[in-house]
Structures are given as structure tokens and as C-alpha cells.
């Protein structure tokens, strides 16, 4: 009588633990909404789906160069609030690709609103997505993006050996001498079984998790609003059901792989060796999955897109200043109010309207020029990709983004800083001559060469880039460029206030070119020798007079 009571007690104990665990997880999910993720980021695995995907129908795939210029990895770590690995991969791909047109924006916004307001619904979805948050889940995409293993030409030998084992086992009671045949076959099978272990290991992560992905997609389809994301997904799930039972074997195998010392699983392993079950099932499943790539991708995209919408809802919840952008499909104009950089704490917001001209920024180091250019690039990117900008309001065109902000020497290919910059700018000029509108972001053009040629080449390049309705944002220390380009560019500047002991920046964008120079005064504040300061001031005055004389001669 005591044994049933003991089992009941244990059952109640473990049920209580499970309930507490689920309750704790639910509370953690509720608390995490609107917060940054507290986890590591493996970008080699995160970008795996993006690297293998066909983007031929998109407007633009953001280059690695532009990603580096915009600090994309840091940006992604801020934006990413997903709960599953497929969702994380899907978000990464979404942020690297500008679409040709807006698709299902209203439906997405309705779901984002529901995730924000309905915590019970959001919690149910998040709980399901968390089941796909293991490292193994990064490999699901390989089932529809990568080539599968193909059976070797001698694979028929395995079928023959398996058949021989079955036949020998059946006839063994009638002919005991067949035991020797069975033993020889078993020894041969061990070799093939061990050979196949390497093949099994390639899919021990992805195939079991595909079953989890499929089960979660089925769960989401029960909600009518989620079902609208892909109304025909049930057809893909039915096709995958045809191979479900065979895939269950991999789920079982993935659980027992680490516990072969248990007698029961040892017997199972012997059984698999005797009949070569693993290689026969593996290549059979791969053959079937190879014809179902589109269906697997449909399920992956369905679950991934739901996770991305939850992530966007969480991002907006945790952001003080954001807006849904107005995307102008007809012009290349741009207008924003209180735009800010999402990675800068307590970032000062700025207003700007870009109409017929591009933008040239002047200002000293650390005044905010380059950060503002990155701010524009990041907000155009997030606006076009996830319909979210970090501003009170923003109107942007559907536009391609190119940049030359962070350029360095390529020592591996024996290319200097200047040569790297020349190649980057040449690519921009080529892009500017095409029919599609481009946004060019540049910082300190040709700073790797002398002053005269830097200004001359810079003016010519910036004039060329601004043609064909393109938009350019350029920062420079060269005030001369502002004078040369004032007919083609709107002039703005950032400035600082220099007192006797400090330099203070307000990071506010101001109209017109920079008129005050404070570089020598900053040297003085930092206790440079008095003779250095005095000589610098004298030389600056002489250079100013020289420039004024040259300007007068040109007017004559």
C-alpha cells in the first residue's frame, strides 16, 4: 500500500516543481518585455540564414562595409528582443535587406499593437518561442538552404546487409549455422554504423528541432490573427507530416546519445547496428526533406516573423522616443523632428528637412557631426526595414544606403587608407549614375591626402554624387568646401562653447557653416606650451590673410 502512496507523493512533488518553474518563466517573460536582452550574441550563427538566402527580389542588401560604418552589430544587439533562434536569424535578415515595397504593414502593426496591449496573448506566444531558444535551433535553416548529404554509390550494400540480417534472424531457429552469417554481417554493420555516426551528427541538431518548429507553428495557427500571416501554411505542415514519423527517430536519438551506458539504450543501439537502421533512415529522411525545402522555409518564416513582431513591440515599449515613419515612394525628400541615435544614452534630438539639396556639415571633433550622419543612416534603415524610427516624426524615401565613414588600411591586400577610400568613393559614383535613388553618407572625404587636392577632389566628387536626385550627408573640417558647394548643398554645423578651462558641446544642429574656430584655444586649455600657442596663432592669422588675398584676386 505504501508504494502507490510514494509514487503519488513524488508525482505531486514534481508537478509542483514544474508549476513553479512555469510560473517563474512567465514572470521573467513579463518583466523582460521592453528590456534589453541579457545574453551573448554569436553572429556567425545569427547571420547564417541571411548569408544563404536569395535576396534577388529586394531593393538592396546592406553591405558589410555600411554595416561596419553604422556599428550594425551593436545596433542589432540593441534592437533584438526575440525569444527564439529562428526569430533572431529572421530579424537579422530583415535588418540587412531593404524591401522593394512595403508588404503587410497594416497587418503587422495590428499584431504589434496586440502584443503590446494583450499581455496574456503575448506571454502565450513568448512561451512557445522560448522552446526554440537553444543553440541547435540556429541549424534549422540549413535544412532548406544547404545541400544535403547524398548516399554513396555503394549504398546498396547497406540495404543488402540489412536484408541479410533480417533474413538470417528469421531463419536462425531452423538453421543454427546461420548464426555465423549473422555474426559476420553484424561485424560489418558495426563499421558502417560508426561511419554513419559522423553523418548523423550533422543533422542531430536540425532535424529534431524542425519537429519543435513544426509543433509551434501548428499552435500559432490556432489563432485567427496569426494565421493571416500565412493563410496557406497548413498545406506546408501537411506535406511535412508525411515525413514526421521518420524524423521522430532523430528526436529519440538526440536524447539518448549521451546515455549509452544504460542497458536499455545499449540494446537499442545493438538493434540499430544489426539492421543498419540509422543510415537507412537518415538518407531516406534527407531525400524526402530535399523535396520539401519550400515547405520548411514557409514554417521557418512564419514562426520567425511572429517573433520579430514581438521583438518590435518590446523595442518600442522600451524606447522613449520612436515613431512609425511616413515612407514617400515618389520623392527623395527627407524630414524629421527630434531624431536621435538609439545607442547614445540621453542623445540630443535634432530636426532637419532635406528637400532639393543635400547636406554638408561642418564642426570640430567630438561636436557630433559623424554621430549625426550615423543617426540618419540608422533611422532610414530601421524605418524601411522594421517600420520604426527613433524620432518624434520622420518622413523618408525608399532609398538605397551607401557609406564611407570608417575606412582603414587594408594591409593584407597592400592597400593604403587613401587607396581604400578612392575605391569606396568610385563605387559610390558608379551607383549615383544609375536610375535608383541613393543615400550617401560620408565623413571627412579624402583626408588621406594634401589640402589642395583634398578640397578640389572633394568638391568634384560631392557635386557628382548629389546629381540624379540622390541625397548626400557629408561631414568635413574644410570650411572651403562649404563655400564651393553652397549652391548644391544646404549648410549646417555643430559647435561648442570654449571657456577658460573646459570645452562644452550642446550637440544641436545649427543652420549655416561653422564660423568660429576653437582648435588653438583647446590646445591652450590643455596646457600646451605658450610658445607653441603663440606661433600657432600667428601662422593662422597669416594663412587667413593669404586666403583673403587669393579670394580678392579671383574676384578681379
Secondary structure as GFF3:
##gff-version 3
##sequence-region A 1 556
A	DSSP	alpha_helix	2	32	.	.	.	ID=ss1
A	DSSP	alpha_helix	43	46	.	.	.	ID=ss2
A	DSSP	alpha_helix	48	52	.	.	.	ID=ss3
A	DSSP	beta_strand	60	61	.	.	.	ID=ss4
A	DSSP	alpha_helix	64	69	.	.	.	ID=ss5
A	DSSP	alpha_helix	72	79	.	.	.	ID=ss6
A	DSSP	alpha_helix	85	96	.	.	.	ID=ss7
A	DSSP	beta_strand	97	98	.	.	.	ID=ss8
A	DSSP	alpha_helix	105	117	.	.	.	ID=ss9
A	DSSP	alpha_helix	119	129	.	.	.	ID=ss10
A	DSSP	three_ten_helix	130	132	.	.	.	ID=ss11
A	DSSP	three_ten_helix	135	139	.	.	.	ID=ss12
A	DSSP	alpha_helix	142	145	.	.	.	ID=ss13
A	DSSP	three_ten_helix	153	155	.	.	.	ID=ss14
A	DSSP	alpha_helix	156	171	.	.	.	ID=ss15
A	DSSP	alpha_helix	178	203	.	.	.	ID=ss16
A	DSSP	alpha_helix	206	220	.	.	.	ID=ss17
A	DSSP	alpha_helix	224	227	.	.	.	ID=ss18
A	DSSP	three_ten_helix	228	230	.	.	.	ID=ss19
A	DSSP	alpha_helix	233	241	.	.	.	ID=ss20
A	DSSP	alpha_helix	244	256	.	.	.	ID=ss21
A	DSSP	alpha_helix	263	275	.	.	.	ID=ss22
A	DSSP	alpha_helix	277	290	.	.	.	ID=ss23
A	DSSP	alpha_helix	293	317	.	.	.	ID=ss24
A	DSSP	beta_strand	326	328	.	.	.	ID=ss25
A	DSSP	beta_strand	334	339	.	.	.	ID=ss26
A	DSSP	beta_strand	350	354	.	.	.	ID=ss27
A	DSSP	beta_strand	358	362	.	.	.	ID=ss28
A	DSSP	alpha_helix	369	386	.	.	.	ID=ss29
A	DSSP	beta_strand	393	397	.	.	.	ID=ss30
A	DSSP	beta_strand	400	404	.	.	.	ID=ss31
A	DSSP	three_ten_helix	411	413	.	.	.	ID=ss32
A	DSSP	alpha_helix	417	432	.	.	.	ID=ss33
A	DSSP	beta_strand	438	443	.	.	.	ID=ss34
A	DSSP	alpha_helix	451	465	.	.	.	ID=ss35
A	DSSP	beta_strand	471	476	.	.	.	ID=ss36
A	DSSP	alpha_helix	479	484	.	.	.	ID=ss37
A	DSSP	beta_strand	489	493	.	.	.	ID=ss38
A	DSSP	beta_strand	496	498	.	.	.	ID=ss39
A	DSSP	beta_strand	503	505	.	.	.	ID=ss40
A	DSSP	beta_strand	510	511	.	.	.	ID=ss41
A	DSSP	alpha_helix	519	525	.	.	.	ID=ss42
A	DSSP	alpha_helix	530	555	.	.	.	ID=ss43
###
